Amino acid sequence: MPADGAQSLGQATTIKETDNSTSTVIDPQGAAITCDTSAVTTVNDITYSTPTTDGTQTELKLDIQTPKEPSEARPLVVYITGGGWQRAERTGNLDQRTYVTNQGYVVASIQYRTTVDGATYADALTDVKSAIRYLRANADTYNIDTDQVFVWGQSAGGYLASMAGGTNGDDTYDAGDNLDQSSDVQGVIDEFGPANLSKIADDYDQAAKDTNYAAGNAAAQWVYGPGTTKSTEEYTSQVAAADPATHITSATAPFLLMHGSADPLVSPSQTLSLFNSLTEQGIDAQRVVLTGAGHGDMAFGPAATASEDSESVLPWSTEETMGYITDFLASHTG
């Protein structure tokens, strides 16, 4: 049965400092991004897959933005929204998506199955790969360069982006239509995504740990399925299989990982641990830490309290922050 109403992850009140000596640390206080919507063509509500979960079919949709200026085929960025594994609203983060489109990319924002649909991480990863294959199969329609496909996600979407990039060359999660197309990607942008769910609250106070490791919560259902009474606190074989670090091979795509130092929902050490695993295995990776930033530009937690006393723009939507994303994309395109 669907996991509607499952306990969500807890919010920390104290956050342990992470060793950022191997990361790029920034304090984005500059100008906010601006978007030119008149330069973008948008097509919404495109059905890309209709998978079945426990006998119930879900019609999955994506929205796609393309630059209006004529050009040869353009690189594709598949955006994967967050939502605590319980929501997947493809309409979110429109300004940042439009900004990336303005830089010359086709950007597709996708819906995927969540615990509310009775799905696990494996189902959602299958959806991400289905979307990539669908877009490659329809490359002529949307002017996509099929040799240059990237995934970009935030929070739970960042996790799925990491899983997609980590499983390059592994067809375990390829199912459904367009199986003649590759689901491999050429780069991963993971913003504040979890990785090892047995350590998702490692940097937090005990109350937050208790909530994050509660039996049967959203994280547990994401791994073990609906109705579970298990916890993710133990690094079982199932939790390990859901950890992007365990999927790294020589085929794994380059990574850009980004995290706020004051993130109250996903421990900042999550992206550090994944970054270390990537670099130890020779994968091109960079980690950027935003000083004092929280879980994206969401208005809660310690970072939100601090920002009330400052005149800075939202840190995840500054030109400086978004510049790391567009620079990463540019450096990995032909």
C-alpha positions in Angstrom: 0.0 0.0 0.0 1.2 3.6 -0.6 3.3 5.2 2.2 1.1 8.3 2.4 1.7 9.9 5.8 5.0 8.3 6.6 7.1 10.2 9.0 9.4 12.7 7.3 13.0 13.4 8.1 13.8 15.5 11.2 15.2 19.0 11.2 18.3 19.6 13.2 18.8 22.4 15.7 22.6 21.9 16.0 24.9 21.0 13.1 28.5 19.7 13.6 31.1 21.4 11.5 32.4 19.3 8.5 36.0 19.2 7.4 35.9 21.2 4.2 39.7 21.3 3.5 39.3 19.3 0.2 36.3 21.4 -0.9 35.8 24.8 -2.4 34.2 27.1 0.2 32.2 30.1 -0.9 30.1 32.8 0.8 27.7 33.8 -2.0 26.6 37.3 -1.2 26.5 38.8 -4.8 23.7 39.4 -7.3 20.8 37.1 -7.8 20.3 35.4 -11.1 18.0 36.9 -13.7 16.0 35.0 -16.2 14.8 35.8 -19.7 11.6 33.8 -20.2 11.1 35.4 -23.6 14.1 33.6 -24.9 12.7 30.2 -23.9 10.2 27.8 -25.4 8.4 25.7 -22.9 6.4 22.5 -23.4 4.6 21.0 -20.4 2.9 17.8 -19.4 4.8 15.5 -21.7 4.1 11.8 -20.7 7.4 10.0 -20.8 6.6 6.7 -19.1 3.6 4.8 -17.5 5.1 2.3 -15.0 3.1 0.1 -12.8 3.7 -0.2 -9.0 1.8 -2.9 -7.1 -0.8 -3.1 -9.9 -1.3 0.7 -10.1 -0.2 2.5 -13.2 1.4 6.0 -12.9 1.5 8.4 -15.8 4.9 10.2 -15.4 5.3 13.6 -17.0 8.1 16.0 -17.7 8.3 19.7 -18.7 10.9 20.8 -21.2 12.5 24.2 -21.8 14.5 25.0 -25.0 16.3 28.1 -26.1 14.5 29.9 -28.9 17.6 31.0 -30.6 18.3 28.6 -33.5 21.4 26.4 -33.2 22.7 23.0 -33.7 21.6 20.3 -31.3 22.1 21.4 -27.7 23.3 19.6 -24.5 20.5 18.3 -22.3 20.1 18.8 -18.6 17.6 16.6 -16.8 16.5 18.3 -13.6 15.3 16.1 -10.7 13.3 17.8 -8.0 13.4 17.0 -4.3 10.5 16.3 -2.0 11.7 14.0 0.9 10.9 10.9 -1.2 7.2 11.7 -0.7 6.7 14.3 -3.5 8.2 15.0 -6.9 6.8 18.3 -8.2 8.4 18.8 -11.6 7.1 22.4 -11.7 9.5 23.6 -8.9 12.7 25.6 -9.1 11.6 27.3 -12.3 13.9 30.3 -12.1 17.1 28.3 -11.8 16.0 25.9 -14.6 15.2 28.9 -16.8 18.6 30.4 -16.0 20.4 27.3 -17.1 18.2 27.2 -20.3 19.3 30.8 -21.0 22.9 29.6 -21.0 22.2 27.4 -24.1 20.9 24.1 -22.7 17.8 22.1 -23.1 16.4 21.5 -19.6 13.8 18.9 -18.8 12.2 18.7 -15.3 10.8 15.3 -14.5 8.3 13.7 -12.2 9.2 10.3 -10.7 7.5 7.8 -8.4 7.8 8.3 -4.6 6.9 6.4 -1.4 3.4 7.8 -1.7 3.1 5.7 -4.9 4.5 2.6 -3.0 7.8 3.1 -4.8 11.4 2.6 -3.6 14.6 4.3 -4.7 15.0 1.5 -7.3 11.6 2.5 -8.9 12.5 6.2 -8.9 15.9 5.5 -10.4 14.2 3.4 -13.1 12.0 6.5 -13.8 15.0 8.8 -14.2 16.6 6.4 -16.6 13.3 6.1 -18.5 13.2 9.9 -18.9 16.7 10.0 -20.2 16.0 7.3 -22.8 12.8 9.0 -23.8 14.5 12.3 -24.4 17.3 10.6 -26.4 14.7 8.8 -28.5 13.0 12.2 -29.2 16.2 14.2 -29.6 15.2 15.6 -33.0 11.9 17.0 -31.6 13.7 18.9 -28.9 17.0 19.6 -30.6 19.0 17.5 -28.2 22.6 16.5 -28.5 22.4 12.9 -27.4 26.1 12.7 -26.7 25.8 15.4 -24.0 23.3 14.5 -21.3 23.6 15.7 -17.7 21.5 15.1 -14.6 21.0 17.8 -12.0 19.1 17.3 -8.8 18.4 18.8 -5.4 17.9 17.0 -2.1 16.2 13.6 -3.0 16.7 14.7 -6.6 20.4 15.1 -6.0 20.5 11.6 -4.6 18.8 10.3 -7.7 21.2 12.2 -9.9 24.1 10.6 -8.1 22.6 7.2 -8.5 22.0 7.8 -12.2 25.6 8.9 -12.8 27.0 6.2 -10.6 25.2 3.4 -12.5 26.5 4.4 -15.9 27.0 1.2 -17.9 24.7 -0.8 -15.5 21.4 -1.8 -17.1 19.9 -3.1 -13.8 17.6 -0.1 -13.6 16.7 0.1 -17.2 13.1 -1.0 -17.8 10.2 0.1 -19.9 10.3 1.9 -23.3 13.1 3.0 -25.6 15.5 0.3 -24.4 17.5 0.8 -27.6 18.6 4.2 -26.1 21.3 4.7 -23.5 20.5 6.0 -20.1 24.2 6.9 -19.4 25.0 10.5 -18.6 28.0 12.7 -19.1 27.9 14.6 -15.8 26.1 14.8 -12.4 25.2 17.9 -10.4 24.1 16.9 -6.9 23.0 19.7 -4.7 22.6 18.7 -1.0 21.6 15.2 -1.8 21.7 12.3 0.8 23.9 9.3 0.0 24.6 6.8 2.8 21.2 6.8 4.6 22.7 5.2 7.7 24.6 8.4 8.3 22.2 11.0 7.0 21.9 12.6 10.5 25.6 12.1 11.5 26.1 15.8 11.9 23.0 16.5 14.0 21.7 16.6 17.6 20.2 13.5 19.1 16.5 14.5 18.6 17.1 14.9 14.8 19.0 11.5 14.7 16.0 9.8 16.5 13.6 11.1 13.8 15.9 10.4 10.9 16.5 6.8 12.0 12.9 6.1 13.2 11.6 2.7 12.0 9.3 2.9 9.1 9.9 6.5 8.3 10.1 7.9 4.7 13.8 7.0 4.4 13.2 3.4 5.5 10.3 3.0 3.1 12.5 4.5 0.3 14.9 1.6 0.9 12.8 -1.3 2.1 9.4 -0.5 0.6 5.9 0.4 2.0 4.9 -1.0 5.3 8.4 -1.6 6.5 9.2 -1.6 10.3 12.9 -1.4 9.6 15.3 1.6 10.1 18.1 2.8 7.9 20.4 3.3 10.9 22.1 -0.1 10.3 24.2 -0.3 7.1 22.5 -3.4 5.8 23.0 -4.9 2.3 19.8 -3.0 1.3 21.0 0.3 2.6 24.4 -0.3 0.9 22.7 -1.0 -2.4 20.9 2.3 -2.1 24.2 4.2 -1.5 25.6 5.8 -4.6 29.1 5.2 -3.4 28.7 1.4 -3.8 27.9 1.8 -7.5 31.0 3.8 -8.5 33.0 2.2 -11.4 35.3 3.5 -14.1 32.2 4.3 -16.1 30.8 6.7 -13.4 30.3 10.2 -14.7 32.1 13.4 -13.5 30.4 15.0 -10.4 29.8 18.4 -9.0 28.5 18.2 -5.4 27.2 21.2 -3.5 26.1 21.6 0.1 25.2 24.3 2.6 27.2 24.3 5.8 24.0 24.9 7.8 21.8 22.3 6.1 19.3 21.1 8.8 17.8 18.2 6.8 20.7 16.4 5.1 24.0 16.3 7.0 26.7 18.2 5.0 29.1 15.3 5.5 26.9 13.2 3.2 28.2 14.9 0.1 31.7 14.9 1.6 31.6 11.2 2.0 30.4 10.7 -1.5 33.0 13.1 -2.8 35.8 11.2 -1.0 34.6 7.9 -2.5 34.5 9.3 -6.0 38.0 10.8 -5.8 39.5 7.7 -4.2 38.3 5.8 -7.2 39.7 8.3 -9.7 36.4 9.9 -10.7 36.5 13.6 -11.7 34.7 15.4 -8.8 34.4 18.8 -7.2 32.6 19.7 -3.9 31.5 23.3 -3.2 30.3 24.4 0.2 28.1 27.4 0.7 28.9 29.0 4.1 25.9 29.5 6.3 23.5 28.2 3.6 20.7 25.8 4.4 18.7 23.2 2.5 18.4 25.0 -0.7 16.6 28.3 -0.5 13.9 26.9 1.8 13.0 29.3 4.6 13.6 27.3 7.8 16.4 26.1 10.0 19.5 27.8 11.4 20.4 29.3 8.1 17.0 30.9 7.6 17.3 32.6 11.0 20.7 34.0 10.1 19.5 35.3 6.8 16.8 37.3 8.5 19.5 39.6 9.8 21.3 40.0 6.5 20.6 41.8 3.3 22.1 39.0 1.1 20.0 37.3 -1.6 19.1 33.7 -1.4 22.4 31.9 -1.5 21.4 29.1 -3.9 20.1 31.5 -6.4 23.1 33.9 -6.7 25.1 34.2 -9.9 28.1 32.9 -8.1 26.4 29.7 -7.0 24.7 29.1 -10.3 28.0 29.9 -12.0 29.6 26.7 -10.6 26.7 24.7 -12.2 27.0 26.4 -15.6 30.8 26.2 -15.5 30.6 22.5 -14.7 28.3 21.9 -17.7 30.5 24.0 -20.0 33.6 22.2 -19.0 32.1 18.8 -19.8 30.5 19.6 -23.1 32.2 19.4 -26.5 
